């Protein structure tokens, strides 16, 4: 269904791109090799990053490996603090172990909140020290409107970013650590007997998709930094605030397809990149998209039932009605009143 929707969206690229009414939040399409912007929609509006935070957690882990502080086959332990993180999580007990390699897969593929704390403690000694490194690194990368309060993106009013800042971070990851590109492209991982799958539908449905990361909270909506490569060119799309995972995939695929199809014109006439594009003076502050989310647990619209589900519900009601009638005798006409003739 997602693949069919993406194909339809790709045919109507211009309508999808310019229709602001259909867009829930900020969006940015760019080329990571040079930072050139191919499309931008409110790139400096503040937004909660949700699990896109984990791109920074992975980036700092890659730096620690490069500096020789840790190795991919090192084992790290699960602390009490890690076990207290809410899902999504791997769910190790206190003292449980993962290799750094497994931990990176777990935060990128499974988006495991407990494992980000394990990595933070292994890299920096404590979660607090790691968060300090996250903010220092954000400043170094020019992420001027970003602040991290935790390692995983769990809801926190002070944890904010922008589409442009996420683009800068994602560009740094692929430019500096191309040897780890396979992590972002993995659709699943094995942990013991368990198979943990990715939430990034584009990896299975969009030709050339090769990363990076999805994220979701009720207030931020469904977010993604999506990467794809075609004919030796890589493009990335940042999509924030969609109402469902399906809409997130469709919008990201449409942006990427727009970029690949129209790249020549965009390259010729648009010199803007993620570093030199002036910050929009009208950039908006935080907002919540909770009421637009198609999910029962966000307090907004519930997931719409399918036609099949509605038929089953109707059939169940009919069955229950028949059973009730059988229990009290078959449905009959009311008994006649006794004669009242004088």
Secondary structure, 3 states (H helix, E strand, C coil): CHHHHHHHHHHCHHHHHHCHHHCCCCEEEEECCCCEEEEEECCCCCECCHHHHHHHHHHHHHHHHHCCCCCCCCEEECCHHHHCCCCCCCCCCCCCEEEHHHHHHHHHHHCCHHHHHHHHHHHHCCHHHHHHHHHHHHHHCCCCCCECCCCCCCCCCCCEECHHHHHHHHHHHHHHCHHHHHHHHCCEEEECCEEEECCCCHHHHCCCEEEEEEEEECCCEEEEEEEEEECCEEEEEEEEEECCHHHHHHHHHHHHHHHHHCHHHHHHHCCCECCCCCCCCCCCCCCCCHHHCCCHHHCCCCCCCCHHHHHHHHHHHHHHHHHHHHHCCCCCCCCCCCCCCC
